[in-house]
Amino acid sequence: MSELERVPPGVDPKVPSSARVYDYLLGGKDHLAVDRAVADRLLSVAPDTRLVARANRAFTVRAVRHLAEQGVRQFIDLGTGIPTSPSVHEIARQVSPACRVIYVDYDPVVRMHADVLLARTPGVASIQADVRKPHDVLNDPHVTGLIDFDQPVGVLMVAVLHFILDSEDPAGIVASFRERMSPGSHLVLSHTMAESAPEAIAQLTMATANSPAQATFRTREQVERLFEGFDLIGPGLVPVQEWRLGDEDEAQVPLLDEAPKLRVDGAVGRVL
């Protein structure tokens, strides 16, 4: 079967997908030629980007585990991407089998994989929705049926808000979720940074211009403003490979010999 024959309905094989590019960087198999072309152009100027992708994934694992250890039992993963093990529900349920998770992504390929993976997993659901429309997500019957916003919830926006243009109001999107989050809730967020190497920014911008995978590189100050109303825990906003709460996580962090050309920072904030 050719690659074109394997493209699900609604997917344009000529348009790159951020989820599929990320899958390729992580060593997955669910990507198309257009996605590999974007990733390879970035890797040509920033060859450590695969390690950064792994570090970003490891950041998610550490953050979710910490939240579950703090008693959070429900999670909303926005911009899920193609499922990668361990998934959020697998991480959280290592701490408590009672954890519930909603996966949200607008990519039909992600939804297809999630539906197969989660078909017989109670307390876990997937919806196809756009984070740019937070009220649609928050009012989706799968979300309202599984998430109790009167109890602490972990909202994940990992490597997703840099795909939101300034004109699409990323701070307003975060605020829409924050307004529904009760005390004890947390936001887990990572973002590509304007402090990345100029050649990496130029190459990624050129490769993804006018596509859904187009990234906006924001400054530290701009990303910190996204955490308005939250109290940053641990080390605050730092490169994802440096975010940790204890030495016990050292072995799980991909080693980077020097500062990567593509910089991704992450932080976890608690509702004030």
N, C-alpha and C positions, 0 to 999 in steps of 0.2 A: 504494500500500500504506500503511495507517495505521500510526501508531507502535506501537499495541498488536500489530499483526500482525508487526512486526519484532522483537518481544521474544523472545530465545532461550528455549528451555525451561529452567525452573528459575529464571527471573528474575521477581521481583515488581515490576511497573511502578509500584507505589505506595510502594516502599521505596528511598530514595536509596542510591547506591553511591559510595564515596569515589573509586574509579577513574574513574567517569563524571563526577563533579563536577570532578575535577582535569582531565579531558579537556576539559570545557567551559571551564574557566579558561584553558587553554592554547590555546583556539581550535580544538579538534577538533570532530568531528561525531558521535561515538559516545556520545550521552547521551540521557536521557529528560526529560520535562517535570518530573518530581520532582527530578531532579538540577539542572536549570536553576533551579528555585525555590529550592533550598538556596543555590546560588552567588549568585543575584541578591539574596537577603536579606543575605548577607555583603557583597556589593559595595555595597549601599545604605549601609552604615556604614563600610566599608573599601574604597573604590574602587580602591586601589592593589594589591589582592590579585592581580589578573592579573599585575602586574609581579613580585610575590613568587613566584607560581607559576613564572614564567619564570626568575627568579633561582635558584629551587630546582633547576630543570632544568639551568641552566647550571652550578650547583655540582656536579651529578652528572657532567656532561661533563668538567669540569676534574679532578675527583677520579679518575675512571676513567682518563683519559689519563695522569695522574701515576702511578697504580699500574702501568699497562702499561709506562710508561717506566722504572719501577723493576724491571721483570722479571716482574711478576705476569702469568701467562698463563691464569688460570682465575678465573671470577667466578660468584657466586650472587646474583641480583637478587631480593630478597624484597619482595613487594608491588609487583610490576612495574608494574601499571597498564596501561591501553590503550597499545599500542606507539606511540611518538613518535620520529620521526627527528631526530637520529641515536640509534638504540638503543644499548644497552651494548655489544653485540657489534660494531656498526659503529664505535663510538669506539675500542674496544680494538684492533680489527683494522687501524685506521689506523696503529697502532704496530707490531703484529705479527699477521700472518694466522693465526698458530698459536693465538691466544687462543680459549678455550672458555667458553661461557656457559650457565647454567641460569636460566631465568626461572620465578618462582614466584608464583602469585596464586590466591586461592580464588574469584574472581569468574568465572562461566562466560563472560561477555562477553569478558573479557580472554583467557581460554583460547581462545575461538573465533578471535579476531583473531590471537593468537600462532601458532596452528596453521597458519593460512593464510600468515602472513608467513614462518614458519620451515620450511615443509614440505620445502624442498629446500636447506636450509642445514646442511651438515655441521658437527659440532662445536658446535651450538647446539640446545637443547631447551627445552621448556616443560612444566611440570606444574601441575595444579590441586591446590593444597594450602594448608593454613592455617598461617601462621607461629606461631599459638598452640600448634601441635603440632610443635615443632622436630624431634623424633625421627622423626616420619613423613617430614618433608622430608629429613633427613639419610640415612635408610635407603631412600628411594625408589630403585628400580633405575636410573632415568634419571640421578639424581644420582651414585650410586655408580659408574655406568658411565662418567661423563664427568669427574667431579672426583676428583683424587688429593689427599687431605688430608695426605699426607706432603710435599706441595709447597705453596708459598705460594698462598693463595686470597684474592680480594677479596670480602668479604661486604657487600652493599648493603642497608641498612635505611633507605632514603630516604623520608621522609614516611610512615612506616608505623607506628612504635611509638606515636604519639599516638592510634591507633585501638585500642590495647591497654589495657584497664582495669587499674588497680592490682591488682585481685583476680586478674587473669590473669597477673601476675608478669612484667612486661616485662624486668626484670633477669635473671630466670631463663632467659628465652628467649635473650637475648644470650649468657649464660653457656654455654648448650647448644652454641651454634655456636663460641664461643671455645675450648671444651675440645677441639674437633676441628681447630682452626686451628694450623698449624705456624708456627715462627718465620719472619718475613718476610711473614706474612699481614696483611691490613688490614680494618678495619671502617669503612664509610662510612655516616654516620647523619645525618639531619636530623629536626627535631621542632618542632611548634608550642610556643610559650613562654608561660608564665604572665605574662610581662612584656608581652604584647600589650595593646592598649587594651581596657579593660573592656567597652566597647560591642561590640567585635568578638567577644570571648569570649562575651558574653551572646547575641548574635544567632546565632552558629554553634551554641552549645549548645542554644538553643531550636529551631533548625531541624532538628537532627539527633538530638534526644533519643530514646533507646531504639531507634536504628537502627544498622546496621553502620558508618555514616559518623560516628557520634558520636566527637568528639575529646576527649582529655584534655590539658589545658594543664599542662605541668610547669615547675617552676622551673629555673634554671640549675644549681643544686646537684643536683637530681634527675636531670637529663639527664647531667650529668658522671658521676654514679654508674653510669650505664649503660656507661661506658667502663672500668669496673674491670678490670684486667688488660691494658689497652692503654696505650700511650704516645702521647699526642696529638701530631700533627705540625703543622708550619706555624703558623698563628695560633691553633690550639686551637679552642674552641667559640665561634663568632661568628655574627652574622647571615649567612645564606647568600650574600647579595650582597657580603659583605666577605671571604669565604673565598677566598684565592688564595695561590699560592706565588711569584708573580713578576709584574712589570708587564706581561708579554706577554699576560696574560689580560684586561686592562682593557677592550678593545673588545668582549669577549664577555659582559660583565656588564650586565644591564639596569639603567638608571640610575633611582635613586629619589631624588627631591629632598629628602626628609626621612624620618625613621624611619617605616616602615609601621605601620599600626594592627594588622595581623595579623603578628606576628613569628615567623619561622621561623629557627632557628639550626642550624648544621651543623658537623660536625667529622669528621676522619679519624684513626683510631687504629691504631697498629701493635702487633702482638702482642709483648709483652715477652719 
